[in-house]
Amino acid sequence: MAFGGETQVSKQLLIAEDDAGFRETLALEFRDLGFHVTEVGSFKDFQSLEHFDFEYAVVDLKLAGDNGLKIVEGLANQAPDCRTIVLTGYGSIATAVRATKLGAINYLTKPASTSRILAAFDPQNSTQSLPDVASEPLSLARIEREYIENIVADCDGNISRAASLLGLHRQSLQRKLRKYPPLK
């Protein structure tokens, strides 16, 4: 799947990223490659779009005050043929699995170069890959953390409902969430 160097019809690309500098840099690089780029910085911006004729999308997992997976799900409903890639600085198996279940074809950890993103769009490279956490054995604490984060995400951040599903008191779940160090 060659993107650069060929004269071709403009590809429609959505970039959903709350870091304006990074979003603008990505947009510029993709425009130079012949893409027609639409930029959004939040889920609210995405909701205000009138046309969903995207062939490709790059979606940040964590948008300002929102979850980029809402955009992945919206794209799956509005533009089912869109090849969506999720970018994140916080790679975890739970979010990768959730992203692919919602319609993402690939999941890349930041920093991701334009060439790496292009390679991920290629159907031959889209293996719905998980973040590279398999190189080190997972500790029981990490497995517990990812499971809890997945349940909380399934409950749309509702701690009371997640605690109920996990068989924990709400305050116990909040203590567990506070003690987890940030994922690398």
TILUM-226784 format. One line per 10 residues: number of its first residue (from 1); for each residue x negated, y, z negated of N, C-alpha, C. Coordinates in nm, 3 decimals, padded with zeros to 5 digits, m for minus. Example, Ala and Ser with C-alpha at 12.3 -4.5 7.8 and 13.67 -1.06 7.14 Angstrom:
BEGIN
1> m01.319/m00.569/m00.780/m01.230/m00.450/m00.780/m01.320/m00.330/m00.780 ~ m01.285/m00.225/m00.708/m01.367/m00.106/m00.714/m01.290/00.003/m00.787
***
This chain:
BEGIN
1> m00.086/m00.117/00.000/00.000/00.000/00.000/m00.090/00.122/00.000 ~ m00.114/00.177/00.113/m00.204/00.292/00.125/m00.125/00.420/00.112 ~ m00.167/00.506/00.023/m00.098/00.633/00.003/m00.175/00.748/00.064 ~ m00.307/00.751/00.043/m00.388/00.864/00.087/m00.442/00.844/00.227 ~ m00.467/00.951/00.298/m00.530/00.945/00.427/m00.436/00.917/00.543 ~ m00.315/00.874/00.515/m00.221/00.844/00.623/m00.121/00.958/00.637 ~ m00.072/00.975/00.759/00.039/01.066/00.779/00.164/00.984/00.758 ~ 00.242/01.020/00.661/00.361/00.943/00.630/00.469/01.035/00.576 ~ 00.590/00.979/00.565/00.701/01.052/00.510/00.671/01.078/00.362 ~ 00.708/01.194/00.315/00.682/01.231/00.177/00.753/01.135/00.081
11> 00.682/01.086/m00.016/00.737/00.998/m00.119/00.792/01.085/m00.232 ~ 00.909/01.049/m00.281/00.973/01.123/m00.389/00.924/01.070/m00.523 ~ 00.862/01.156/m00.604/00.803/01.117/m00.732/00.856/01.204/m00.845 ~ 00.895/01.141/m00.954/00.933/01.212/m01.075/00.819/01.197/m01.175 ~ 00.777/01.309/m01.235/00.681/01.305/m01.344/00.751/01.361/m01.467 ~ 00.765/01.276/m01.569/00.827/01.316/m01.696/00.718/01.314/m01.802 ~ 00.672/01.432/m01.839/00.559/01.447/m01.931/00.577/01.577/m02.006 ~ 00.566/01.574/m02.140/00.586/01.697/m02.217/00.460/01.783/m02.228 ~ 00.344/01.727/m02.200/00.221/01.805/m02.199/00.213/01.877/m02.063 ~ 00.245/02.006/m02.063/00.256/02.083/m01.938/00.128/02.080/m01.856
21> 00.013/02.091/m01.921/m00.114/02.090/m01.848/m00.137/01.957/m01.777 ~ m00.115/01.848/m01.847/m00.134/01.716/m01.788/m00.032/01.692/m01.676 ~ 00.093/01.732/m01.701/00.200/01.716/m01.602/00.166/01.792/m01.474 ~ 00.121/01.917/m01.488/00.088/01.998/m01.370/m00.033/01.944/m01.295 ~ m00.130/01.892/m01.368/m00.247/01.832/m01.303/m00.206/01.709/m01.223 ~ m00.128/01.622/m01.285/m00.079/01.503/m01.214/00.002/01.542/m01.090 ~ 00.090/01.640/m01.108/00.174/01.684/m00.996/00.089/01.736/m00.881 ~ m00.011/01.815/m00.912/m00.100/01.869/m00.808/m00.172/01.757/m00.734 ~ m00.225/01.661/m00.809/m00.297/01.549/m00.747/m00.205/01.466/m00.657 ~ m00.083/01.441/m00.703/00.010/01.362/m00.622/00.060/01.441/m00.501
31> 00.077/01.572/m00.516/00.116/01.654/m00.400/00.007/01.649/m00.293 ~ m00.119/01.653/m00.338/m00.231/01.643/m00.244/m00.231/01.510/m00.169 ~ m00.168/01.409/m00.228/m00.159/01.277/m00.165/m00.032/01.262/m00.080 ~ 00.046/01.369/m00.067/00.164/01.366/00.018/00.295/01.334/m00.052 ~ 00.296/01.336/m00.183/00.419/01.310/m00.257/00.499/01.440/m00.273 ~ 00.630/01.428/m00.274/00.718/01.538/m00.313/00.745/01.515/m00.461 ~ 00.698/01.607/m00.546/00.700/01.587/m00.690/00.807/01.673/m00.758 ~ 00.883/01.608/m00.847/00.975/01.677/m00.937/00.920/01.658/m01.077 ~ 00.911/01.768/m01.152/00.854/01.763/m01.287/00.961/01.791/m01.390 ~ 00.960/01.713/m01.499/01.045/01.740/m01.614/00.961/01.725/m01.740
41> 00.994/01.802/m01.842/00.919/01.797/m01.966/00.995/01.736/m02.082 ~ 01.123/01.700/m02.058/01.204/01.644/m02.166/01.318/01.563/m02.107 ~ 01.385/01.490/m02.194/01.502/01.413/m02.151/01.613/01.508/m02.107 ~ 01.624/01.621/m02.177/01.726/01.721/m02.141/01.702/01.773/m01.998 ~ 01.575/01.800/m01.963/01.542/01.843/m01.827/01.581/01.735/m01.726 ~ 01.555/01.610/m01.762/01.590/01.498/m01.674/01.741/01.492/m01.652 ~ 01.818/01.511/m01.759/01.963/01.506/m01.748/02.018/01.616/m01.658 ~ 01.946/01.726/m01.648/01.994/01.838/m01.567/01.967/01.820/m01.417 ~ 01.892/01.715/m01.380/01.864/01.692/m01.238/01.992/01.656/m01.164 ~ 02.003/01.706/m01.041/02.122/01.678/m00.961/02.102/01.560/m00.867
51> 01.979/01.535/m00.826/01.951/01.428/m00.730/01.857/01.326/m00.791 ~ 01.885/01.200/m00.766/01.803/01.091/m00.817/01.757/01.004/m00.701 ~ 01.688/01.067/m00.605/01.640/00.992/m00.489/01.493/00.958/m00.503 ~ 01.451/00.932/m00.626/01.310/00.905/m00.653/01.274/00.763/m00.611 ~ 01.157/00.753/m00.548/01.102/00.623/m00.512/01.002/00.578/m00.619 ~ 00.944/00.677/m00.687/00.841/00.652/m00.788/00.865/00.744/m00.906 ~ 00.823/00.696/m01.026/00.832/00.780/m01.145/00.718/00.744/m01.240 ~ 00.663/00.848/m01.302/00.564/00.834/m01.408/00.627/00.898/m01.530 ~ 00.650/00.818/m01.635/00.723/00.864/m01.752/00.638/00.845/m01.877 ~ 00.618/00.954/m01.951/00.548/00.948/m02.078/00.642/00.884/m02.180
61> 00.589/00.792/m02.261/00.671/00.723/m02.360/00.723/00.819/m02.466 ~ 00.638/00.908/m02.511/00.677/01.001/m02.617/00.688/01.141/m02.559 ~ 00.811/01.186/m02.541/00.838/01.322/m02.496/00.873/01.406/m02.618 ~ 00.855/01.535/m02.610/00.881/01.625/m02.723/01.017/01.595/m02.785 ~ 01.015/01.534/m02.903/01.138/01.507/m02.975/01.226/01.400/m02.912 ~ 01.176/01.328/m02.815/01.257/01.227/m02.747/01.174/01.106/m02.710 ~ 01.243/01.004/m02.666/01.180/00.880/m02.623/01.190/00.871/m02.472 ~ 01.078/00.857/m02.403/01.077/00.848/m02.258/01.152/00.727/m02.205 ~ 01.176/00.628/m02.291/01.251/00.510/m02.246/01.394/00.546/m02.206 ~ 01.445/00.656/m02.258/01.578/00.702/m02.214/01.574/00.739/m02.066
71> 01.464/00.796/m02.022/01.449/00.831/m01.881/01.433/00.705/m01.797 ~ 01.355/00.609/m01.847/01.338/00.481/m01.776/01.475/00.417/m01.755 ~ 01.555/00.416/m01.858/01.689/00.357/m01.849/01.778/00.437/m01.752 ~ 01.770/00.569/m01.760/01.848/00.654/m01.669/01.809/00.631/m01.524 ~ 01.680/00.617/m01.499/01.634/00.590/m01.362/01.683/00.454/m01.313 ~ 01.681/00.355/m01.401/01.728/00.221/m01.363/01.875/00.226/m01.321 ~ 01.952/00.314/m01.386/02.094/00.328/m01.353/02.117/00.415/m01.230 ~ 02.044/00.526/m01.218/02.067/00.625/m01.112/01.988/00.599/m00.984 ~ 01.871/00.538/m00.997/01.783/00.511/m00.882/01.722/00.373/m00.901 ~ 01.802/00.268/m00.884/01.756/00.132/m00.918/01.633/00.084/m00.841
81> 01.604/00.143/m00.726/01.486/00.102/m00.649/01.360/00.181/m00.687 ~ 01.373/00.273/m00.779/01.260/00.355/m00.821/01.157/00.268/m00.894 ~ 01.031/00.282/m00.855/00.921/00.209/m00.918/00.867/00.297/m01.031 ~ 00.904/00.261/m01.153/00.875/00.343/m01.270/00.759/00.286/m01.350 ~ 00.668/00.375/m01.386/00.553/00.340/m01.471/00.561/00.423/m01.598 ~ 00.539/00.359/m01.710/00.538/00.427/m01.839/00.394/00.450/m01.880 ~ 00.364/00.574/m01.919/00.232/00.611/m01.972/00.246/00.634/m02.122 ~ 00.146/00.590/m02.197/00.150/00.616/m02.340/00.011/00.622/m02.399 ~ m00.001/00.700/m02.501/m00.125/00.704/m02.579/m00.117/00.607/m02.695 ~ 00.000/00.545/m02.714/00.025/00.457/m02.828/00.071/00.321/m02.777
91> m00.020/00.243/m02.724/00.016/00.115/m02.665/00.053/00.012/m02.769 ~ 00.168/m00.052/m02.749/00.206/m00.164/m02.833/00.284/m00.263/m02.748 ~ 00.277/m00.387/m02.786/00.348/m00.491/m02.712/00.498/m00.466/m02.718 ~ 00.548/m00.426/m02.833/00.692/m00.406/m02.848/00.744/m00.300/m02.750 ~ 00.676/m00.188/m02.740/00.725/m00.084/m02.648/00.704/m00.123/m02.503 ~ 00.598/m00.198/m02.474/00.577/m00.245/m02.336/00.689/m00.338/m02.294 ~ 00.725/m00.430/m02.382/00.833/m00.523/m02.350/00.964/m00.447/m02.333 ~ 00.990/m00.355/m02.422/01.114/m00.275/m02.413/01.116/m00.194/m02.283 ~ 01.004/m00.134/m02.246/00.997/m00.055/m02.123/01.027/m00.141/m02.000 ~ 00.968/m00.259/m01.996/00.991/m00.345/m01.879/01.134/m00.399/m01.876
101> 01.191/m00.424/m01.992/01.332/m00.469/m01.997/01.425/m00.360/m01.946 ~ 01.388/m00.234/m01.969/01.471/m00.122/m01.925/01.449/m00.085/m01.778 ~ 01.347/m00.144/m01.714/01.329/m00.119/m01.572/01.192/m00.073/m01.528 ~ 01.100/m00.050/m01.621/00.965/m00.009/m01.580/00.895/m00.127/m01.514 ~ 00.815/m00.098/m01.411/00.741/m00.205/m01.344/00.601/m00.221/m01.400 ~ 00.555/m00.121/m01.476/00.422/m00.128/m01.532/00.413/m00.034/m01.651 ~ 00.312/m00.054/m01.733/00.294/00.018/m01.857/00.145/00.044/m01.872 ~ 00.105/00.171/m01.868/m00.037/00.206/m01.873/m00.065/00.292/m01.995 ~ m00.181/00.267/m02.057/m00.221/00.352/m02.167/m00.302/00.470/m02.113 ~ m00.287/00.583/m02.180/m00.361/00.704/m02.141/m00.503/00.692/m02.192
111> m00.597/00.750/m02.128/m00.583/00.830/m02.007/m00.570/00.739/m01.885 ~ m00.487/00.779/m01.792/m00.467/00.702/m01.669/m00.495/00.794/m01.551 ~ m00.588/00.755/m01.468/m00.622/00.835/m01.351/m00.515/00.820/m01.243 ~ m00.516/00.911/m01.149/m00.423/00.904/m01.037/m00.441/00.773/m00.961 ~ m00.564/00.731/m00.941/m00.587/00.606/m00.867/m00.534/00.485/m00.945 ~ m00.544/00.488/m01.076/m00.490/00.379/m01.158/m00.338/00.377/m01.151 ~ m00.277/00.493/m01.151/m00.131/00.502/m01.140/m00.087/00.452/m01.002 ~ m00.157/00.495/m00.898/m00.124/00.448/m00.763/m00.134/00.296/m00.754 ~ m00.239/00.240/m00.812/m00.256/00.095/m00.811/m00.140/00.026/m00.884 ~ m00.092/00.088/m00.991/00.019/00.030/m01.067/00.150/00.034/m00.990
121> 00.165/00.132/m00.899/00.285/00.138/m00.814/00.289/00.026/m00.711 ~ 00.172/m00.026/m00.673/00.162/m00.129/m00.570/00.232/m00.256/m00.619 ~ 00.327/m00.310/m00.540/00.400/m00.430/m00.582/00.308/m00.548/m00.613 ~ 00.194/m00.556/m00.547/00.102/m00.666/m00.573/00.031/m00.651/m00.707 ~ 00.026/m00.529/m00.759/m00.039/m00.505/m00.889/00.061/m00.494/m01.002 ~ 00.188/m00.486/m00.971/00.290/m00.466/m01.073/00.324/m00.599/m01.138 ~ 00.250/m00.630/m01.239/00.270/m00.756/m01.309/00.341/m00.733/m01.442 ~ 00.398/m00.616/m01.459/00.461/m00.579/m01.584/00.363/m00.607/m01.698 ~ 00.242/m00.555/m01.679/00.135/m00.583/m01.773/00.159/m00.519/m01.909 ~ 00.112/m00.587/m02.009/00.122/m00.537/m02.145/m00.007/m00.464/m02.179
131> m00.004/m00.377/m02.278/m00.126/m00.309/m02.316/m00.233/m00.409/m02.358 ~ m00.357/m00.368/m02.346/m00.468/m00.457/m02.373/m00.491/m00.469/m02.523 ~ m00.401/m00.540/m02.590/m00.419/m00.565/m02.732/m00.456/m00.710/m02.755 ~ m00.456/m00.791/m02.649/m00.487/m00.933/m02.662/m00.636/m00.958/m02.678 ~ m00.721/m00.858/m02.653/m00.865/m00.878/m02.664/m00.909/m00.897/m02.809 ~ m00.825/m00.856/m02.902/m00.855/m00.880/m03.042/m00.736/m00.951/m03.104 ~ m00.759/m01.045/m03.198/m00.646/m01.115/m03.258/m00.556/m01.016/m03.332 ~ m00.427/m01.041/m03.322/m00.332/m00.954/m03.390/m00.322/m00.995/m03.537 ~ m00.329/m00.896/m03.625/m00.314/m00.924/m03.767/m00.166/m00.939/m03.799 ~ m00.138/m01.002/m03.910/m00.001/m01.017/m03.954/00.064/m00.880/m03.975
141> m00.013/m00.785/m04.029/00.038/m00.650/m04.052/00.078/m00.584/m03.919 ~ m00.003/m00.603/m03.814/00.029/m00.544/m03.684/00.153/m00.607/m03.623 ~ 00.164/m00.739/m03.635/00.282/m00.808/m03.582/00.407/m00.759/m03.654 ~ 00.398/m00.747/m03.788/00.511/m00.696/m03.866/00.546/m00.555/m03.821 ~ 00.445/m00.471/m03.807/00.468/m00.332/m03.767/00.537/m00.324/m03.631 ~ 00.487/m00.399/m03.532/00.547/m00.394/m03.399/00.691/m00.445/m03.401 ~ 00.716/m00.549/m03.480/00.851/m00.602/m03.490/00.944/m00.496/m03.551 ~ 00.900/m00.434/m03.659/00.982/m00.331/m03.724/01.004/m00.213/m03.630 ~ 00.899/m00.168/m03.561/00.914/m00.057/m03.467/01.013/m00.091/m03.355 ~ 01.010/m00.215/m03.310/01.102/m00.258/m03.206/01.247/m00.254/m03.256
151> 01.270/m00.302/m03.378/01.405/m00.300/m03.437/01.451/m00.156/m03.454 ~ 01.364/m00.068/m03.505/01.400/00.073/m03.522/01.433/00.136/m03.386 ~ 01.354/00.104/m03.284/01.381/00.156/m03.149/01.515/00.103/m03.097 ~ 01.544/m00.025/m03.121/01.672/m00.081/m03.077/01.790/m00.012/m03.146 ~ 01.765/00.040/m03.265/01.870/00.110/m03.341/01.866/00.261/m03.314 ~ 01.795/00.302/m03.210/01.784/00.444/m03.174/01.736/00.529/m03.291 ~ 01.644/00.475/m03.371/01.586/00.551/m03.481/01.671/00.555/m03.607 ~ 01.785/00.488/m03.608/01.872/00.486/m03.725/01.811/00.393/m03.830 ~ 01.748/00.451/m03.932/01.676/00.375/m04.034/01.771/00.288/m04.115 ~ 01.888/00.338/m04.148/01.983/00.260/m04.227/02.027/00.135/m04.152
161> 02.060/00.150/m04.026/02.103/00.035/m03.946/01.988/m00.064/m03.927 ~ 01.867/m00.013/m03.901/01.750/m00.100/m03.885/01.722/m00.175/m04.015 ~ 01.729/m00.107/m04.127/01.705/m00.171/m04.257/01.806/m00.284/m04.280 ~ 01.929/m00.259/m04.244/02.033/m00.361/m04.259/02.000/m00.484/m04.173 ~ 01.960/m00.461/m04.049/01.924/m00.573/m03.960/01.803/m00.650/m04.011 ~ 01.711/m00.579/m04.074/01.589/m00.642/m04.126/01.608/m00.704/m04.265 ~ 01.724/m00.679/m04.326/01.750/m00.731/m04.460/01.672/m00.658/m04.568 ~ 01.647/m00.528/m04.542/01.572/m00.445/m04.637/01.659/m00.330/m04.685 ~ 01.622/m00.275/m04.799/01.683/m00.151/m04.844/01.626/m00.039/m04.758 ~ 01.703/00.065/m04.729/01.658/00.175/m04.645/01.528/00.237/m04.696
171> 01.518/00.258/m04.827/01.397/00.318/m04.884/01.276/00.226/m04.868 ~ 01.296/00.095/m04.876/01.186/00.000/m04.856/01.135/00.009/m04.713 ~ 01.227/00.019/m04.619/01.186/00.032/m04.479/01.111/00.163/m04.457 ~ 01.158/00.271/m04.515/01.089/00.399/m04.501/00.947/00.392/m04.559 ~ 00.930/00.324/m04.673/00.797/00.308/m04.732/00.706/00.229/m04.638 ~ 00.759/00.122/m04.581/00.680/00.042/m04.487/00.637/00.127/m04.367 ~ 00.728/00.205/m04.312/00.697/00.287/m04.196/00.591/00.392/m04.229 ~ 00.595/00.449/m04.350/00.497/00.549/m04.390/00.357/00.490/m04.408 ~ 00.349/00.365/m04.450/00.218/00.307/m04.479/00.142/00.263/m04.356 ~ 00.210/00.248/m04.242/00.144/00.201/m04.120/00.049/00.307/m04.065
181> m00.075/00.267/m04.039/m00.167/00.362/m03.974/m00.128/00.374/m03.825 ~ m00.165/00.484/m03.761/m00.133/00.500/m03.619/m00.200/00.390/m03.536 ~ m00.126/00.340/m03.434/m00.183/00.241/m03.343/m00.285/00.308/m03.255 ~ m00.391/00.238/m03.222/m00.494/00.293/m03.134/m00.472/00.246/m02.995
***
